[in-house]
Structure formats: structure tokens, C-alpha cells
Amino acid sequence: MVKAIANRLRGVIEKCIDTTQSAFVPRRLISDYVLLAYEILHTLKQKRMGRKGFMAVKLNMSKAYDRVE
């Protein structure tokens, strides 16, 4: 019964979930965001030289997600 409800709601749920959410969403990969972060850091390292300054901010998201310790 749960599977039938999930299948019927699949189209609605996919529209409700933001495009930036990647974990546990069909056809979206967490690794895409790992690669994006790597590319951003690589670009920041290359742009470090010069007059314009660049900055990156790292946010602590540990409270936003459940975890097992």
C-alpha cells in the first residue's frame, strides 16, 4: 500500500523538492555537488593572484542533517 501511494505521489513530490536538493532524489547525484565544490575551490586558487579578492564561506551544516555517532 505504501509503495502504491509513493508511486502516485512521485510526480508531485519531485515538483516540491528544490532543484538544489540532491540526496535521496531519483536521477540526482550527490557527486555532482562534490565536483562543483572542487571546481569552485580550483577557480579560487587560480584567481588568488591579482588585485581583485575572492572569498569562500564554509557553513557548518551538521545540525541540518541527522547523523549517527
Residue pairs with C-beta under 8 A, 6 or more apart in sequence:
14 25
14 26
17 25
21 28
22 28
22 29
22 30
22 32
22 33
23 30
40 56
41 56
44 54
44 56
47 54
48 54
